Amino acid sequence: MRRFTSIGATAWAAAAALWLPLLWQPKWWHPDCALRGDGPIAYLEGFPLPFAEPSTVTSLEWFITPLPLAINLFLTGAAVLPLALMTLRGLDRRSPLAATVLSAVGIAALALAIALWTLFISMGAFHPTAGIGDYTGRIRPWNTMPAVLAEALGKPACTR
């Protein structure tokens, strides 16, 4: 059963990496938040790197930058994989049936996450872009900071 628990742990890691951007994304401040003349500006979102910008026109439209998203998915999956392996292998020693069931649940969670990502992409909710731009060219990583920190430093909040 050890092989199936390894597959289950990998499925849990991939599922966690795909579910995290759908369920929780911290907001990131960027320099355009200080510009008020051109209408509402949205926070960037993503963890650990900002990769998405919600549209200020509709609530279900996002501009996604694929490279930071891929890095985020890799880092999240790499962080979860050792924990999932330890949990499932430890459980496999005590109760192989429970480890098999938990592995199957991980595979089902991964399948559901892939289905949701496919649905959002096919609906046109996610629009891939080469990079999230600002009015001065491109938003650079050193120009962004977590929104909580920016607001603590007195920078103007972005509005949605």
Secondary structure, DSSP 8 states (H G I E B T S, - for coil): -HHHHHHHHHHHHHHHHHHHHHH---EEE-GGGG--TTS----EE-SSS--EEE-SS-TT-EEE-HHHHHHHHHHHHHHHHHHHHHHHHHHHHH-HHHHHHHHHHHHHHHHHHHHHHHHHHHHT-EEE-SS-EETTEE--GGG-EEHHHHHHTT------
